[in-house]
Amino acid sequence: MKRRRLSAQEAKEMILLHAHKLFVQKGYDKATMDDLCVMANMSKGNIYHHFKNKKMIYLQLLKNYVDNYLIKVTPKSDVTSPPENLIMIAEQLGKDCKNPIFNSIGEFAKTLENDLETLEEVNQLINKTHNSVRDTVEKGIKEGYFIKQDNLDLSLTVISMLAGVSQYCLSMPQLSEKDYIQSHINAIKLLMSGILVDKDY
């Protein structure tokens, strides 16, 4: 039976699906386009028709990851308080420690020393995730949940703490996803104990 020709969108999604699996197995640096051809059962020409190179495939996966992350950490209603939202963010970052796209961003960025345009795109994507924290902290200050302090300074403290916990978790691959999540939640609760106006919240 003749195989149905994939649409351009279907072909892209197929490539991204197998690229994600490949990066899980080998990491970004060791994965090759030849590996992807075998895994996706596609010719190199077909893959290059949709993506210029491995770098562009990873960048698209990173964009997809950030879009999904922002959906998950954006409150579904106004009932969610800023402290609850920070816990949501911490929980999601804990879950994402097992995500190969999340934990290989640093490895990918190191390959972009001579590609400032792509590096800027990566930085903009990272800033989108940071903005979710800044917006939450700003709302918390305005609504009286958090102490009155410069929003950028307080946001930087939150972002730095969560980034530090993520780096620690990535250095401890023997930990479970549950451990990663709990470590992030514990850290944000500890930090909030110092910035909450109502200590009994």
N, C-alpha and C positions, 0 to 999 in steps of 0.2 A: 504494500500500500504506500502510495506516494506521501511523503511528509508534507504537511501544510506549511506554506511559507509564512514565516512570522512577520507581523507588522514591525515597523521601525521601533515603536514603543515596546512591543513584546520582546524584541531582540535586545534592546537596551536593558530591560528588566531581567532577562535571562542572564546576560553578561554580568550584571551587578550581583545577582543572586550567587552565581558561581565564584565571582571574585571575592565576595564576602567569605564564602566557605574556604577559598584558597588562602586568604589572609589569616583565617583562624588556624589553618594547618601550618603555614610556613612563616607567617609574619609578612609585613609589607616588603621589607628589604630582600628577603630570599625568594619571594614569589616572582615568577616570570610570566611574560605573555605566552610563551610556549606552554607553560603549565596550564594557563587559563584556556588555551585552545583545546587541550586534551580534556580538561574537566567539563567545559561547556559544549564540547563536540562541535566546535565552530572553526572555520578557517581564520587564519590571522588577518586576511583581508577583510573578512566580515566584521571582525572585532574592531579593526582600525577604521572601518567605515563609520562606526558609531562613537568611538573614543580615540583621540589622538595618540594616547599612550597610557601606561599603567598609572601614571600620576593623575591623569584626568579621571580615570576610573575611581581611584581612591578619593579624589576631591568630591565626586558626585556622591559616593557613599557617605562621606563626611557631611555633605549638605543634607542628605536624607536623615542622617542620625540627628543632626541639630534640629531639623524640623520636627521630628518625632519627639525629641527631648522636650522642646518648648511646648508641644501639645500636652505632654504628660505633667509638666510642672505649672501650667497655667491654670489657675483656679477655675472650676466649672461654674461657680456662682459667687456672688458677693458675700455669701455667708462665711467663706473661708477667710480666716484672719491672717494677717502677715506672719505671726509666729507659726501658725499651722502650715502656711505656704513654705516657710523656710524648712520645716521638717519634711515636707513633700519633696523639696529640692534635694535635701540631704539623702533621703531615701532613694530617689532616682539615681543620684550619683553613685550610691552604694551598689545598686543593681548594675549600673553601667561599667563597673570595674571588671566585669566578665565580658564586656563588649570589645571585640578586637579593634574596632574603629576608634573607640574612646581611648583605649590604652596604647594605641600606636601613633597617636597624634604627634608626640615628641619625636619619634623615629622618623615620621614623614616630614616634619618641619626641617629636620637636619639635612634632608636631601634638596632643600629649596634655597640654599645659600646663593645660588646664581640665578634664581628665578623669583625676583622680588614681586612680580605681579601675582603669582600664585600664592606666595607667602602672605601677601596682603589679603588675599581672599580668605586664607585660613585664619588670619588674625581677626578678620571681620566676623567670621563664623563663631570663633571663640568669644568675641565681644558680645555676640547675641546671647550666649549662655550667661555671661556675666551681667548683662542688662536685666535678666530675669531676677537676679539677686538685688541689683540696684533698685529696680522698681519696687520690689517687695519691701526693702529696707526703708525707702523713701515713704511708702504708704504707711509703714509701721510707725515712723516718726511723726508724720502728719496726723495720724489717728490716735496718737498717744500711747501706743503699745511699747515703743522703744524710747530710750532716753534721748533728749534733744542734743544731737551731735551732728557734725558735718556728715551728710549722706555719703559722700564719696569715701571719706575716711572709714566710716562704719562698714560700708559695703566692701571695701578693700580688706578689712579685717575678716569679714565673713568668707569672702572668696578665698583668701589666703589660707584660712583654717581648713576649709573644705578641700582645697587643692592639696594641702599637706597630708590630710587623711587619705585622699585618693592615692597619692604617691606611696604612702606607707602600705596601703592595701595591695598595690601593684607589686610591691617588693615581698609580699607574703602570699604567693600563689596557692599555698596549702590551705588558706582560709576559705570558707564556704561563702556563697552569696549572702547568706543570712548574717554571717560575721561582718562582711563588708558593709551591709546595710546598717547593722547595729552600731558599728564604729562611727559611721557618718552621723547617725541620729544622736548618739551620745555626745559627739563633738559639738553639734549645733545646739543641743540642749545646754551643754556646759557654757558655751559662749552666750547664749540668750539669758542665762542666769545672771549675767553681768550687765545686760543692756535692757532687760525688761523693766518697765516702770512698776508694774504689779508683779512682785516676786512670787505671788501665789498663783499666777496664771497657769 
